[in-house]
Amino acid sequence: MTDAELDQLAINTIRTLSIDAVQAANSGHPGTPMALAPLVYTLWNRVMRFDPQDPIWPGRDRFVLSNGHASMLLWSVLYLTDTQAVNAEYETLGRPAVTLDDIRHFRQFGSHAPGHPESHLVSGVETTTGPLGQGIATSVGMAIAQRWLAARYNKPDFAIFDYDIYAVCGDGCLMEGVGSEAASLAGHLGLDNLCWIYDNNHITIEGSTRLAFTEDVTVRFTGYGWNIVHVGDANDVAGIEQALAAFRDTKGRPTLVILDSHIGYGSPHRHDTAAAHGEPLGVEEVKLTKRAYGWPEDSNFLVPDGVLEHFAAGVGVRGAEAHRKWQELFADYRSKYPALATEIDQMQQRKLPEGWDRNLPAFPADSKGIAGREASGKVLNVLARNVPWLIGGSADLGPSTKTLLTYEDAGDVQAATPGGKNLHFGIREHAMAAILNGLALSKLRPFGATFLIFSDYARPAMRLAALMELPVVFVFTHDAMGDGEDGPTHQPIEHLASMRAMPGLTLFRPGDANEVVEAYRYVMQLRHRPALLVLSRQPLATLDRNKYAAASGVARGAYVLADAADGKPDIILIATGSELGLAADTHERLIADGIRSRVVSMPSWDVFERETQEYRDAVLPPDVTVRVAIEQASTFGWERYVGRTGRVIGMHTFGASAPLKALQQEFGFTVDHVMATVKALLQSSKAA
């Protein structure tokens, strides 16, 4: 066969594997894989620097399938290229990431061909996609990371980091706001290592894009500062290859390739229809489509002779050679720049450098105290100096969240200075969170900041960080009613409960400056889990740790801060964050009144829940049922700790606009109110 015939055979193999998998599952999206098989084939077998035998080597190009419903494109190409599996310890396992049997069991439990790309499950998947727009936004983080890595580590004659990022997207990705946010920032930063390929098929689930999406995409992205390349036929392999070459030749701005395609290409009755998008073709239509491809119409999951060999001779040989040259280059680099090479090794393994926690502050007791956000800023400025690849920023709130890195030479990430440490995301919370994911997937250690109330805007990407097991640090301040005059639009009420409900996310709400330090000490050591630090706007008293328990108890999620003299309390006060000081003050009054009281600081529910039952029972003795939890947030969930007979002093409304002291008085966050609640509980328990 000629090379052109082999190309077409490989393309049709991708198409028919996708058709057969969706049909067998009776679920999925066949139309886009049918249309984009030539693009994915060209990218993988002709263009990308990717070694299937080691899919995580640092010098590889990145491929993001943002329109993740077309996941069969990815499963097909991972199988056909014989991409190898890698475990969580970054070890190659000697087996394929995706097998033909996985494809036969597409969308079934246990298959490595799930309904959407899942990076934590399948090697060769660079990021989890599914919610539209997330993939392209995450790719911006990958592009920022590559430029940052190049700025720090590349040296003359040593282009250690020079890879490109390719992201395939559809109409939905361009309609979702997160895509717009990310595209705008990418243009501002001039990310010329970033190429989005837009599948311009004019079809969404409801029908033609004329129903809701008629903007001029070229004009829009030109306004963002992007380079635009147009390919008029998605089957034009040579044209696609030329467009991608034009991207690599473009400097100073990212590239959007607009690729005109036909969803359901080759299907006699589904071509260019919404029906091709999200449902199987049907048995008869599958046969007719295969006939149109010149394919055996009764075959299933057919991989013709020569196709696997064609991929092996293409991406297999080219990727192995690129990888070999990179390894030789890095070995030479290691001999000339051993300290930098060690940093790269540590970063790739998500390890921390020696002495990463040196010089962390210790705050003296102070009744006036310091805001959680202020303490956080001091900690971040130490950590960022100790961990070179710790970078981050905020959604235009650096001065308020105190997350600006102010030490000498910290610098800003801008088009002309990609190696800075301060990222400026603009007022783009959703894109910020997705970009943080892209940075983490590139093995940097990122943090991002905003007010807790605006976690509503960041939540979708935060959920994906948890799903992908990425050690992103979210620093969310203004955690309760501390910005009282701004009113209920800025006072988070249900947000703590919502974030605690998210699997895989570690949340800390520290109660004083030293708890902030210990929370950072804990989260920095996480390798496969994101963390959320919820911090106060207003000053919190710094507790006297000679009088109260050491803040190191934070590492266990909850600990006994203060106790009855005999260690046998009648009442347990549980508090987090700004209410910890209130609990401590109430404890002193209770002790003075002869009531045996214990104060439990509980900055992290999920960390506490991972402790042994023995430890949890020692902190919260089951026989002490008179319990009061105090938190300026929704009471939802606290019943697990206070029980049916306990009380929660929390919020049941959206708050109000007033100075903080007035709000505390109005909503019962005072020593007098807590005292009254405790005494009423004790009275009712005795009566029972």
C-alpha positions as CSV (number, residue, x, y, z in Angstrom):
1,M,0.0,0.0,0.0
2,T,1.1,3.6,-0.6
3,D,1.7,5.9,2.3
4,A,-1.5,7.7,1.4
5,E,-3.5,4.5,1.4
6,L,-2.0,3.5,4.8
7,D,-2.9,7.0,6.1
8,Q,-6.5,6.5,5.0
9,L,-6.6,3.0,6.4
10,A,-5.4,4.2,9.8
11,I,-7.9,7.1,9.8
12,N,-10.8,4.7,9.0
13,T,-9.6,2.4,11.7
14,I,-10.0,5.2,14.2
15,R,-13.5,5.9,12.8
16,T,-14.7,2.4,12.9
17,L,-13.3,1.5,16.3
18,S,-15.2,4.6,17.6
19,I,-18.4,3.6,15.8
20,D,-18.2,0.0,17.0
21,A,-17.4,1.0,20.6
22,V,-20.4,3.4,20.8
23,Q,-22.7,0.8,19.2
24,A,-21.6,-1.9,21.6
25,A,-22.0,0.4,24.6
26,N,-25.3,1.6,23.3
27,S,-24.0,5.0,24.6
28,G,-21.6,7.6,23.5
29,H,-20.8,10.2,20.8
30,P,-19.8,8.7,17.4
31,G,-20.1,11.8,15.2
32,T,-17.1,13.8,16.3
33,P,-14.6,10.9,16.1
34,M,-15.9,10.2,12.6
35,A,-15.2,13.8,11.6
36,L,-11.9,14.4,13.5
37,A,-10.1,11.1,12.9
38,P,-7.9,12.7,10.1
39,L,-6.9,15.5,12.5
40,V,-6.1,13.2,15.4
41,Y,-4.2,10.8,13.1
42,T,-2.2,13.7,11.7
43,L,-1.3,15.1,15.1
44,W,-0.3,11.9,16.6
45,N,1.4,10.1,13.7
46,R,3.0,13.0,11.9
47,V,3.4,16.0,14.2
48,M,3.5,15.4,17.9
49,R,6.7,14.6,19.9
50,F,5.3,11.8,22.0
51,D,6.9,8.5,23.0
52,P,4.3,5.8,23.5
53,Q,6.8,3.8,25.5
54,D,7.1,6.5,28.1
55,P,4.1,8.8,28.0
56,I,5.2,11.1,30.8
57,W,8.7,12.1,29.7
58,P,9.0,15.8,30.4
59,G,9.9,16.9,26.9
60,R,6.8,15.5,25.2
61,D,4.2,17.6,23.4
62,R,0.8,17.7,25.2
63,F,-2.5,16.7,23.6
64,V,-5.8,17.8,25.2
65,L,-9.2,16.6,24.0
66,S,-11.3,19.4,25.3
67,N,-14.5,18.1,23.6
68,G,-14.1,15.1,25.8
69,H,-17.3,13.4,24.6
70,A,-15.3,12.4,21.6
71,S,-13.1,10.2,23.9
72,M,-13.1,7.3,21.5
73,L,-10.6,9.4,19.4
74,L,-8.3,9.2,22.4
75,W,-8.9,5.6,23.2
76,S,-8.4,4.5,19.6
77,V,-5.1,6.4,19.2
78,L,-3.7,5.3,22.6
79,Y,-4.4,1.7,21.6
80,L,-3.1,2.0,18.1
81,T,0.1,3.7,19.3
82,D,0.6,1.1,22.0
83,T,1.0,3.8,24.7
84,Q,2.2,2.2,27.9
85,A,0.6,2.5,31.4
86,V,2.3,4.4,34.2
87,N,1.3,4.2,37.9
88,A,0.9,6.9,40.5
89,E,4.6,6.5,41.4
90,Y,5.5,7.4,37.8
91,E,6.7,3.9,37.0
92,T,6.1,2.3,33.6
93,L,4.1,-1.0,34.2
94,G,5.0,-2.9,31.0
95,R,1.4,-3.1,29.8
96,P,-0.7,-1.0,27.4
97,A,-2.7,1.9,28.8
98,V,-5.7,1.0,26.6
99,T,-6.3,-2.4,25.0
100,L,-8.6,-3.5,22.3
101,D,-10.6,-5.3,25.0
102,D,-11.0,-2.0,26.9
103,I,-12.4,-0.5,23.7
104,R,-14.8,-3.4,23.3
105,H,-16.0,-2.5,26.8
106,F,-16.2,1.2,26.2
107,R,-18.1,3.0,29.0
108,Q,-18.3,-0.1,31.1
109,F,-17.1,-0.5,34.7
110,G,-13.4,-1.3,34.9
111,S,-12.6,-0.4,31.3
112,H,-9.7,1.9,30.6
113,A,-11.9,3.5,28.0
114,P,-14.4,5.5,30.1
115,G,-17.0,7.8,28.7
116,H,-14.7,10.9,28.9
117,P,-10.9,11.3,29.2
118,E,-9.8,10.6,32.8
119,S,-6.2,11.5,33.4
120,H,-5.9,9.8,36.8
121,L,-7.2,6.5,35.3
122,V,-5.5,6.2,31.9
123,S,-1.9,7.0,31.0
124,G,-1.6,9.2,27.9
125,V,-4.5,11.4,29.0
126,E,-3.0,14.7,29.9
127,T,-6.1,16.1,31.6
128,T,-9.6,15.0,32.5
129,T,-12.1,16.6,30.3
130,G,-15.9,16.4,29.9
131,P,-17.3,19.7,31.1
132,L,-16.9,21.7,28.0
133,G,-14.3,24.5,28.1
134,Q,-12.3,22.9,30.9
135,G,-9.8,21.3,28.6
136,I,-8.9,24.4,26.6
137,A,-8.7,26.5,29.8
138,T,-6.4,23.8,31.4
139,S,-4.2,23.9,28.3
140,V,-3.5,27.6,29.0
141,G,-2.1,26.5,32.3
142,M,0.1,23.9,30.5
143,A,1.3,26.6,28.1
144,I,2.1,29.0,31.0
145,A,4.0,26.2,32.7
146,Q,6.1,25.3,29.7
147,R,7.2,28.9,29.3
148,W,8.0,29.2,33.0
149,L,10.0,26.0,33.0
150,A,11.9,27.1,29.9
151,A,12.7,30.5,31.6
152,R,14.1,28.8,34.7
153,Y,15.8,25.7,33.4
154,N,16.7,26.1,29.7
155,K,20.3,27.2,29.1
156,P,22.2,28.0,25.9
157,D,22.3,24.8,23.9
158,F,20.0,23.1,26.4
159,A,16.4,23.4,25.4
160,I,15.2,21.1,28.1
161,F,11.6,22.4,28.0
162,D,10.5,23.3,24.4
163,Y,7.3,21.3,23.9
164,D,4.0,22.5,22.4
165,I,0.4,22.1,23.6
166,Y,-2.3,21.1,21.2
167,A,-6.0,21.3,22.3
168,V,-8.9,20.1,20.2
169,C,-12.2,21.8,21.0
170,G,-15.7,22.3,19.6
171,D,-18.5,24.8,19.6
172,G,-19.4,24.1,23.2
173,C,-15.9,24.8,24.5
174,L,-16.0,28.2,22.7
175,M,-19.4,29.0,24.1
176,E,-18.6,28.2,27.7
177,G,-17.4,31.2,29.6
178,V,-14.3,29.5,31.0
179,G,-13.0,29.1,27.4
180,S,-13.4,32.8,26.8
181,E,-11.7,33.7,30.0
182,A,-8.7,31.5,29.3
183,A,-8.4,32.6,25.6
184,S,-8.3,36.2,26.7
185,L,-5.5,35.6,29.1
186,A,-3.6,33.4,26.6
187,G,-3.6,36.2,24.1
188,H,-2.4,38.7,26.7
189,L,0.5,36.4,27.6
190,G,1.4,35.7,24.0
191,L,1.5,32.0,24.5
192,D,2.9,31.0,21.1
193,N,3.4,27.4,22.3
194,L,-0.4,26.9,22.4
195,C,-2.5,25.7,19.5
196,W,-6.3,25.2,19.7
197,I,-7.9,23.3,16.9
198,Y,-11.6,24.2,16.6
199,D,-13.9,21.6,15.2
200,N,-16.2,23.9,13.2
201,N,-19.1,21.5,12.4
202,H,-22.0,23.8,13.0
203,I,-23.9,21.2,15.1
204,T,-24.8,21.0,18.8
205,I,-27.1,18.7,20.7
206,E,-30.2,20.8,19.9
207,G,-29.4,21.2,16.2
208,S,-27.6,23.8,14.1
209,T,-25.4,26.4,15.8
210,R,-27.6,29.0,14.1
211,L,-29.9,28.5,17.1
212,A,-27.5,30.2,19.6
213,F,-24.0,30.6,18.2
214,T,-23.6,32.9,15.2
215,E,-20.6,35.1,16.2
216,D,-17.6,35.6,14.0
217,V,-15.0,33.4,15.8
218,T,-12.2,34.7,13.6
219,V,-12.9,38.3,14.6
220,R,-13.3,37.3,18.3
221,F,-10.0,35.5,18.5
222,T,-8.2,38.2,16.5
223,G,-9.4,40.6,19.2
224,Y,-7.9,38.3,21.8
225,G,-4.6,38.6,20.0
226,W,-4.5,35.1,18.5
227,N,-3.2,34.0,15.1
228,I,-5.9,32.4,13.0
229,V,-5.4,29.6,10.5
230,H,-8.3,28.1,8.5
231,V,-8.5,24.6,7.0
232,G,-11.5,24.2,4.9
233,D,-11.7,20.4,4.9
234,A,-11.2,18.2,7.9
235,N,-10.2,15.3,5.6
236,D,-7.3,17.3,4.1
237,V,-4.3,15.7,6.0
238,A,-1.8,17.8,4.1
239,G,-3.7,20.9,4.8
240,I,-3.9,20.1,8.5
241,E,-0.2,19.4,8.6
242,Q,0.5,22.8,6.9
243,A,-1.7,24.5,9.5
244,L,0.1,23.0,12.4
245,A,3.4,24.0,10.7
246,A,2.1,27.6,10.5
247,F,1.4,27.4,14.3
248,R,5.0,26.4,15.0
249,D,6.3,29.2,12.9
250,T,4.1,31.8,14.6
251,K,5.8,33.8,17.4
252,G,4.4,36.0,20.1
253,R,0.8,34.8,20.0
254,P,-1.2,31.6,20.3
255,T,-2.9,30.0,17.3
256,L,-6.4,29.0,16.6
257,V,-6.9,26.5,13.7
258,I,-10.5,26.6,12.5
259,L,-11.1,23.2,11.0
260,D,-14.3,22.9,8.9
261,S,-15.7,19.4,9.4
262,H,-18.8,17.3,9.0
263,I,-20.1,15.6,12.1
264,G,-20.9,11.9,11.4
265,Y,-18.8,12.0,8.3
266,G,-19.5,9.0,6.0
267,S,-22.9,8.1,7.5
268,P,-25.5,8.2,4.8
269,H,-28.3,9.4,7.1
270,R,-26.5,11.0,10.0
271,H,-23.9,13.1,8.2
272,D,-24.2,16.8,9.4
273,T,-27.1,16.1,11.8
274,A,-27.5,16.5,15.5
275,A,-28.4,12.8,15.7
276,A,-24.8,11.9,15.0
277,H,-23.7,13.7,18.1
278,G,-24.8,11.8,21.2
279,E,-26.3,8.4,20.2
280,P,-25.2,5.2,18.4
281,L,-25.7,5.1,14.7
282,G,-27.8,2.0,14.8
283,V,-27.0,-1.5,13.4
284,E,-28.1,-0.7,9.8
285,E,-26.5,2.7,9.7
286,V,-23.2,1.3,11.0
287,K,-23.2,-1.2,8.0
288,L,-24.0,1.6,5.5
289,T,-21.3,3.8,7.0
290,K,-18.7,1.1,6.8
291,R,-19.7,0.4,3.2
292,A,-19.1,4.1,2.5
293,Y,-15.6,3.8,4.0
294,G,-14.9,0.7,1.9
295,W,-14.8,-1.3,5.1
296,P,-16.1,-4.8,5.7
297,E,-19.6,-4.0,6.9
298,D,-20.1,-7.0,9.1
299,S,-16.7,-6.6,10.9
300,N,-16.5,-5.4,14.5
301,F,-13.4,-3.7,16.1
302,L,-11.4,-4.5,13.0
303,V,-7.7,-3.4,13.0
304,P,-6.4,-4.3,9.5
305,D,-3.0,-5.6,9.0
306,G,-0.4,-2.8,8.7
307,V,-2.2,-0.2,10.8
308,L,-0.4,-0.9,14.1
309,E,2.9,-1.1,12.1
310,H,2.1,2.2,10.5
311,F,1.7,3.9,13.8
312,A,4.9,2.2,15.1
313,A,6.8,3.5,12.1
314,G,5.4,7.0,12.6
315,V,4.9,8.2,16.2
316,G,6.6,5.2,17.6
317,V,10.0,5.8,15.8
318,R,9.8,9.6,15.8
319,G,8.8,9.7,19.5
320,A,11.4,7.3,20.6
321,E,14.1,9.2,18.7
322,A,13.0,12.5,20.2
323,H,12.9,11.0,23.7
324,R,16.4,9.5,23.2
325,K,17.8,12.8,22.2
326,W,16.1,14.5,25.1
327,Q,17.6,12.0,27.5
328,E,21.1,12.5,26.1
329,L,20.6,16.3,26.4
330,F,19.4,16.0,29.9
331,A,22.3,13.8,30.9
332,D,24.7,16.4,29.6
333,Y,22.7,19.1,31.4
334,R,22.9,17.2,34.6
335,S,26.7,17.3,34.5
336,K,26.8,21.0,33.9
337,Y,23.8,22.1,36.0
338,P,23.4,19.5,38.7
339,A,21.4,21.6,41.1
340,L,18.9,22.5,38.4
341,A,18.7,18.9,37.2
342,T,17.9,17.8,40.8
343,E,15.1,20.4,41.0
344,I,13.6,18.9,37.8
345,D,13.9,15.4,39.2
346,Q,12.1,16.4,42.4
347,M,9.4,18.4,40.6
348,Q,8.6,15.5,38.2
349,Q,8.1,13.2,41.2
350,R,6.1,15.8,43.1
351,K,8.7,15.9,45.9
352,L,9.8,18.9,47.9
353,P,13.3,20.2,48.1
354,E,15.4,19.7,51.2
355,G,14.6,22.5,53.7
356,W,11.4,23.4,52.1
357,D,9.9,24.5,55.4
358,R,12.8,26.3,56.9
359,N,12.2,29.8,58.3
360,L,8.4,29.3,58.6
361,P,7.2,31.9,61.0
362,A,6.1,31.3,64.6
363,F,3.7,33.9,65.9
364,P,3.8,35.0,69.5
365,A,0.7,35.2,71.6
366,D,-1.2,38.4,70.9
367,S,-4.7,39.3,71.9
368,K,-5.0,41.7,69.0
369,G,-3.7,39.1,66.7
370,I,-3.3,38.9,62.9
371,A,-5.7,38.1,60.1
372,G,-5.6,34.6,58.6
373,R,-4.9,36.2,55.2
374,E,-1.9,38.2,56.6
375,A,-0.4,35.1,58.2
376,S,-0.9,33.2,55.0
377,G,0.9,35.9,53.0
378,K,3.9,35.7,55.3
379,V,4.0,31.9,55.0
380,L,3.7,32.0,51.2
381,N,6.6,34.4,50.9
382,V,8.8,31.9,52.8
383,L,7.6,28.8,50.9
384,A,8.0,30.4,47.5
385,R,11.6,31.1,48.3
386,N,12.2,27.6,49.6
387,V,10.3,25.8,46.8
388,P,11.4,27.3,43.4
389,W,8.5,25.8,41.5
390,L,5.8,27.1,43.8
391,I,4.1,29.9,41.9
392,G,0.6,31.4,42.0
393,G,-1.6,34.5,42.1
394,S,-5.1,35.6,42.4
395,A,-8.1,36.7,40.4
396,D,-7.3,40.4,40.7
397,L,-7.4,40.2,44.5
398,G,-3.7,39.9,45.5
399,P,-3.7,43.0,47.8
400,S,-6.9,41.7,49.5
401,T,-6.0,38.0,49.8
402,K,-2.4,38.9,50.7
403,T,-1.0,36.4,48.2
404,L,1.4,38.6,46.3
405,L,4.9,37.4,46.6
406,T,6.9,40.5,47.5
407,Y,10.4,39.3,48.1
408,E,13.1,40.6,45.8
409,D,13.2,39.0,42.3
410,A,9.8,37.4,42.8
411,G,8.6,39.1,39.6
412,D,5.4,38.9,37.5
413,V,4.4,36.4,34.9
414,Q,4.0,38.4,31.7
415,A,4.6,37.9,28.0
416,A,8.1,39.4,28.3
417,T,8.8,37.8,31.7
418,P,7.4,34.3,31.7
419,G,9.6,33.2,34.6
420,G,8.0,35.4,37.3
421,K,6.4,33.9,40.4
422,N,3.3,36.1,40.6
423,L,0.5,35.2,38.2
424,H,-2.2,37.8,37.5
425,F,-5.3,36.0,36.3
426,G,-7.5,39.1,36.0
427,I,-11.1,38.8,37.2
428,R,-11.4,35.3,35.9
429,E,-12.0,32.9,38.8
430,H,-13.1,30.0,36.7
431,A,-10.2,30.2,34.3
432,M,-7.8,30.7,37.2
433,A,-8.8,27.4,38.8
434,A,-8.5,25.5,35.5
435,I,-5.2,27.1,34.7
436,L,-3.9,26.0,38.1
437,N,-4.8,22.5,37.1
438,G,-2.7,22.9,34.0
439,L,0.2,24.1,36.0
440,A,-0.1,21.2,38.4
441,L,-0.4,18.7,35.5
442,S,2.9,20.2,34.3
443,K,4.4,19.4,37.8
444,L,4.6,22.9,39.1
445,R,3.1,23.6,42.5
446,P,0.5,26.3,42.0
447,F,-1.7,28.3,44.3
448,G,-4.6,30.5,43.5
449,A,-6.6,33.0,45.5
450,T,-9.9,34.7,45.7
451,F,-12.7,35.4,48.2
452,L,-14.5,32.3,49.5
453,I,-17.8,33.6,48.1
454,F,-16.3,33.4,44.6
455,S,-15.5,29.7,45.0
456,D,-18.9,29.5,43.2
457,Y,-17.2,30.7,40.1
458,A,-14.1,28.4,40.5
459,R,-15.9,25.3,41.7
460,P,-16.1,23.3,38.4
461,A,-12.3,23.3,38.0
462,M,-11.8,22.7,41.7
463,R,-13.9,19.6,41.3
464,L,-11.7,18.4,38.5
465,A,-8.6,19.1,40.6
466,A,-10.0,16.7,43.2
467,L,-11.0,14.2,40.5
468,M,-7.5,14.3,39.0
469,E,-5.8,14.2,42.4
470,L,-3.7,17.3,41.7
471,P,-1.9,19.1,44.6
472,V,-3.3,22.5,43.8
473,V,-3.5,24.9,46.8
474,F,-6.6,27.2,46.8
475,V,-6.3,30.2,49.1
476,F,-9.7,31.6,49.8
477,T,-10.1,34.5,52.1
478,H,-12.9,36.6,53.5
479,D,-14.3,33.4,54.9
480,A,-17.3,34.6,56.9
481,M,-18.9,37.9,57.9
482,G,-15.6,39.7,58.4
483,D,-16.3,42.0,55.5
484,G,-19.6,42.8,57.1
485,E,-20.5,46.1,55.4
486,D,-20.3,44.4,51.9
487,G,-23.4,42.5,52.9
488,P,-24.8,39.0,52.1
489,T,-23.5,39.0,48.5
490,H,-20.0,38.8,49.9
491,Q,-20.6,36.7,53.0
492,P,-20.2,33.0,52.3
493,I,-22.7,30.9,54.2
494,E,-23.2,27.5,52.4
495,H,-19.7,27.4,50.9
496,L,-17.9,25.5,53.6
497,A,-20.5,22.8,53.6
498,S,-20.4,22.6,49.9
499,M,-16.6,22.3,49.8
500,R,-16.5,19.8,52.6
501,A,-18.9,17.6,50.5
502,M,-16.4,17.4,47.6
503,P,-14.5,14.1,47.6
504,G,-10.8,14.4,47.5
505,L,-10.5,18.0,48.6
506,T,-8.7,18.7,51.9
507,L,-10.2,21.8,53.5
508,F,-8.6,23.7,56.4
509,R,-10.2,26.6,58.2
510,P,-7.4,27.6,60.7
511,G,-8.3,29.5,63.9
512,D,-5.2,31.6,64.4
513,A,-1.9,32.5,62.8
514,N,0.0,29.4,64.0
515,E,-2.8,27.2,62.8
516,V,-2.3,28.8,59.4
517,V,1.4,27.9,59.4
518,E,0.6,24.3,60.4
519,A,-2.1,24.0,57.7
520,Y,0.4,25.0,55.1
521,R,2.9,22.6,56.5
522,Y,0.3,19.8,56.0
523,V,-0.9,20.7,52.5
524,M,2.5,21.3,51.1
525,Q,3.3,17.6,51.7
526,L,0.2,16.4,49.7
527,R,1.2,14.9,46.4
528,H,-2.1,13.7,45.0
529,R,-4.7,15.8,46.6
530,P,-5.8,19.5,46.3
531,A,-6.3,21.6,49.4
532,L,-8.4,24.6,50.3
533,L,-7.2,27.1,52.9
534,V,-10.1,29.2,54.2
535,L,-8.8,32.3,55.9
536,S,-10.2,35.3,57.7
537,R,-10.2,38.9,56.6
538,Q,-10.2,40.3,60.1
539,P,-7.5,39.9,62.8
540,L,-7.8,36.8,65.0
541,A,-6.2,36.6,68.4
542,T,-3.0,34.6,68.4
543,L,-3.5,32.0,71.1
544,D,-0.9,31.5,73.8
545,R,0.4,28.1,73.1
546,N,2.0,27.9,76.5
547,K,-1.5,27.9,77.9
548,Y,-3.2,26.0,75.0
549,A,-2.2,23.0,73.1
550,A,0.4,23.2,70.3
551,A,-0.9,24.2,66.9
552,S,0.8,21.1,65.5
553,G,-2.4,19.3,66.3
554,V,-3.8,20.8,63.1
555,A,-2.1,17.9,61.2
556,R,-4.7,15.6,62.7
557,G,-7.6,17.6,61.6
558,A,-8.9,18.3,65.1
559,Y,-7.3,18.4,68.5
560,V,-8.0,19.3,72.1
561,L,-7.1,22.9,72.4
562,A,-8.1,23.3,76.1
563,D,-9.6,20.9,78.6
564,A,-11.1,20.5,82.0
565,A,-8.5,20.1,84.7
566,D,-9.2,16.4,85.1
567,G,-9.6,15.7,81.4
568,K,-13.3,14.8,81.9
569,P,-15.4,17.5,80.5
570,D,-19.1,18.0,80.9
571,I,-19.4,20.0,77.7
572,I,-17.4,20.1,74.5
573,L,-17.1,23.3,72.4
574,I,-16.1,22.6,68.8
575,A,-15.0,25.5,66.6
576,T,-13.1,26.4,63.4
577,G,-11.5,29.6,62.1
578,S,-12.6,32.9,63.5
579,E,-14.9,31.2,66.0
580,L,-12.0,29.3,67.7
581,G,-11.2,32.4,69.8
582,L,-14.8,32.7,70.8
583,A,-14.8,29.1,71.9
584,A,-11.6,29.7,74.0
585,D,-13.1,32.8,75.6
586,T,-16.3,30.9,76.5
587,H,-14.2,28.0,77.9
588,E,-12.6,30.4,80.3
589,R,-15.9,31.7,81.5
590,L,-17.3,28.2,81.9
591,I,-14.3,27.1,83.9
592,A,-14.7,30.2,86.1
593,D,-18.3,29.1,86.6
594,G,-17.3,25.6,87.7
595,I,-18.4,23.9,84.5
596,R,-15.9,21.4,83.1
597,S,-15.3,22.4,79.5
598,R,-13.2,21.2,76.6
599,V,-12.4,23.1,73.4
600,V,-11.8,21.2,70.3
601,S,-10.2,23.0,67.3
602,M,-11.4,21.3,64.2
603,P,-9.8,23.1,61.2
604,S,-10.3,20.0,58.9
605,W,-13.1,17.6,58.9
606,D,-11.7,15.3,56.3
607,V,-8.3,15.0,57.9
608,F,-9.9,14.2,61.2
609,E,-12.1,11.6,59.6
610,R,-9.0,9.8,58.3
611,E,-7.6,9.5,61.9
612,T,-8.1,6.3,63.9
613,Q,-11.3,5.7,65.7
614,E,-9.3,5.6,68.9
615,Y,-7.9,9.1,68.3
616,R,-11.3,10.5,67.3
617,D,-12.9,9.1,70.4
618,A,-10.1,10.6,72.5
619,V,-10.9,14.1,71.1
620,L,-14.7,13.7,71.1
621,P,-15.5,11.1,73.9
622,P,-18.7,9.3,72.9
623,D,-20.0,9.6,76.5
624,V,-19.9,13.4,76.4
625,T,-23.0,14.2,74.5
626,V,-23.4,17.8,75.5
627,R,-21.7,19.5,72.6
628,V,-21.9,22.9,70.9
629,A,-20.3,23.6,67.5
630,I,-19.6,27.3,66.5
631,E,-19.1,28.4,63.0
632,Q,-20.1,31.5,61.0
633,A,-21.6,29.4,58.2
634,S,-24.3,27.0,57.4
635,T,-25.0,24.4,60.1
636,F,-25.4,21.7,57.6
637,G,-23.2,18.7,58.4
638,W,-22.3,19.6,62.0
639,E,-24.8,17.1,63.4
640,R,-22.2,14.3,62.8
641,Y,-20.1,15.9,65.6
642,V,-22.7,17.4,68.0
643,G,-25.2,14.5,67.7
644,R,-28.9,14.7,68.0
645,T,-28.8,16.4,71.4
646,G,-26.1,18.9,70.6
647,R,-26.4,22.5,69.2
648,V,-24.8,24.3,66.4
649,I,-24.4,28.1,66.6
650,G,-24.3,28.9,62.9
651,M,-26.1,30.7,60.1
652,H,-29.5,30.0,58.8
653,T,-29.8,33.1,56.6
654,F,-27.6,34.9,54.1
655,G,-26.3,37.4,56.6
656,A,-26.7,41.2,56.4
657,S,-24.8,44.4,55.7
658,A,-23.4,45.9,58.9
659,P,-20.1,46.2,60.8
660,L,-18.8,42.9,62.0
661,K,-19.4,43.4,65.7
662,A,-23.1,44.2,65.0
663,L,-23.4,41.1,62.9
664,Q,-21.8,38.9,65.6
665,Q,-24.2,40.3,68.1
666,E,-27.2,39.9,65.8
667,F,-26.4,36.3,64.9
668,G,-25.3,35.0,68.3
669,F,-21.5,34.8,67.9
670,T,-20.9,36.2,71.4
671,V,-19.6,34.7,74.6
672,D,-22.9,35.5,76.3
673,H,-25.0,33.6,73.7
674,V,-22.7,30.6,73.7
675,M,-22.8,30.5,77.5
676,A,-26.5,30.6,77.5
677,T,-26.7,27.8,74.9
678,V,-24.3,25.6,76.9
679,K,-26.2,26.1,80.2
680,A,-29.5,25.4,78.5
681,L,-28.1,22.2,77.1
682,L,-26.6,21.1,80.4
683,Q,-30.0,21.8,82.1
684,S,-31.9,19.8,79.5
685,S,-29.4,16.9,79.7
686,K,-29.8,16.7,83.5
687,A,-33.6,16.8,83.1
688,A,-33.4,13.9,80.7
